[in-house]
Every structure is written in C-alpha cells, then in structure tokens.
Amino acid sequence: MSVTLAIDAMGGDHGVVVTVPAACDFLEKHADVKMTLVGDASAIQQALSHFPKAPLERIQIISASEVVLMDDSIEVALRRKKDSSMRVAIEQVKDGAADAIISSGNTGALMAISRYVLKTLEGVDRPAIATAIPNELGGGTTMLDLGANADCEPMHLVQFAQMANVMVQVVDGKQNPSIGLLNIGEEVIKGNEVVKQTSELLRQTNLNFYGNVEGNDIFKGTTDIVVCDGFVGNVVLKASEGLAKMMSGMIREEFNRSLLTKLMAICAMVPLLRVRKRVDHRRYNGAVLLGLRGCVIKSHGSADRFAFGFALDRAYEAAKNRMVDRIAGAFVAEIKE
C-alpha cells in the first residue's frame, strides 16, 4: 500500500529550504511514498532543481498563493488566507488525495484550520497535541495535551489518554502502553478536583493506567504516556526546552573558558556527543494533532532538514498503520458499550 504525504512546503522559519530537501531524502528511503508539495510552485521547483535524482514521478506540486506566517492570528489564517499552503495541504487530506499532512507553520493556525476543515472524530470532544519528550531510558515519553486546551474537564483528559494509547501503539509499536496522570504528587489524595476525578475515571477504563506521576517522571520514563491539560503541558514543554538550551550553553561556555578546559573538552568529546545525541530534540520532532478526521503532524517551526525528516517518519507510520481509523474505532466501540 502506498502512502501519500502532503507537505505545507512554505511553513515554518525556513520553508522550501528545509521541506523540499527533507521530502527528497524521505522519498529516497521509502519507495512506497508519494509526496504532494503545496505552496509557491516556482519556489518549490527551484528547490527541486538542486536534486536531479529525485523521483519526480512520485512528486506532485500544488500551487497555493498565500502563506500563514508564524505571527498571523487565527482569524487571519482561518478567515482571510483561504488559499494558504497550510490550508490547501490540509484539504488534500480531507479530499482523500493524501493520507497525512505535515506543517512547520503556526501551531494555533494549524489546529484551527485542521479542526475547521477536517472536523473532530465522533466521540471526541476536543483535539489534543501530543509529542515525545526524551527520557533517561533512551526513548521518549509521549505527553499531551501540549497547548490546544488550557482548561479541561476530567472526560477530556480521559479521551486524551485513549487517543494517545492508540497513537503510541501505532507510531511507536508499544503494545498496551502505560499511562500516567501528571499531578503534584503520586498519592491519590493529592491534586485538584479535575485530577482526582480523572484518576478515578481512568481506573475504570481498560487502559494500562499506572496512576499519578510527577514532573520528574516524564524524564525518568516511568510511564509511556503522561496526560495533563494543555496549560500545564505547554509550560512543561517550554520549560524543558529552555532548560536544555541553558545547560547546553553553560557547558559550551565552561569548556571554552581557557586552553586547559578546551583540551578537556577534546578528551570528553565522545561522551559529550553521545549525550547530545540522546537528548537531541530534533529526533523527537513531529507532534501529532489527535482527535481529527485526518492525520495532521506539526513539525517544530525552526526544524532543519534532519529534524523535518523525523516529522515525516511519524506521519508515515501513522498513515501506514491507519492511526486515525484505529482511534475512531476505539471511540465507536466505547460508544456502543
């Protein structure tokens, strides 16, 4: 079965400079993939000219006259830019011409347009954003929601857990993944009423619910999935990114302090590179917008060619293994019960 991926070629900080080369790299590795590149046709063709060996027979270019900028408001993106590369790419999924859409563009706009064009699955009240955060076990802890829903009711959090359960099975190949509920303590009596009620509801499901987890459990890899509302999730994500950037800068600064420390850096180069590889956020690029009637992947806005390739990987695995259909099936089965 072939998989068609639609790419918002103009999205993000770099546009075609990143999206087109990453698409060509991916096509070279996957003979069963077709690409639909959406955006400024001349810019896309110009970028493709640097890859004479690219399989052009598996590449389709669809023109879009507008681009959703990173600082565009949701109203502008949704109401005024109806021919944006982001929207046209999403419509490829709606029309069945593509199996998934990948964009590095404005997150709020991507969620708003995706929800408007694709709609939510039956039984899903709110879509959520999920991504993997590196943990000390060498893998990634899937966390959601990361900003789509600042205020949540217990049932919303339960739905997030149900959707993430399917996603981790499909994309990461983990059967019966463990699920933790982010709280200020592991004890059942701790937390606000929403968390307490959510914990009780999760215990009544057939999910592999571990119980309450704390912030440090995300990085320990205590559970495969950590569920929280979008306000908390976004704070955790941004704080983690900020801490990683600060630590990286501090280490670099200390090793460059003198000739002696520079020599020490050379001696420590191999383990430092290994650590850098383990925590490299680029390897975890590609957040999934769960709960929609179509597969939507959000790449980081500053993603380079290497990082965008991982977003394509997640889209490919999700589409190939029919993630959206399986999530829909899980909710339909629950409704019937």
Protein Blocks (a to p, Z undefined) as FASTA:
>chain_A
ZZdddddfkgcjklmmlmmmmmmmmmmmmmkbccddedjfklmmmmmmmmmmbcfklccc
dddfbdcdfkbcfklmmmmmmmbfklmmmmmmmnopafbdcdfbdfklmmmmmmmmnopa
ehiabdcdddddddfkopacddddehlambacfklmmmmmmmmmmmmmmmnopghiacdd
ddfbfbfkgccfklmmmmmmmmmmmbdcfbjcdfklmmnomambdcddfklmmmmmmmmm
mmmmmmmmmmmmmmmmpmklmmmmmmmmmmmmmmmmmmmmklmgoiadehiacdcddddf
klcfklmmmmmmmmmmmmmnommlmmmmmmmmmmmZZ
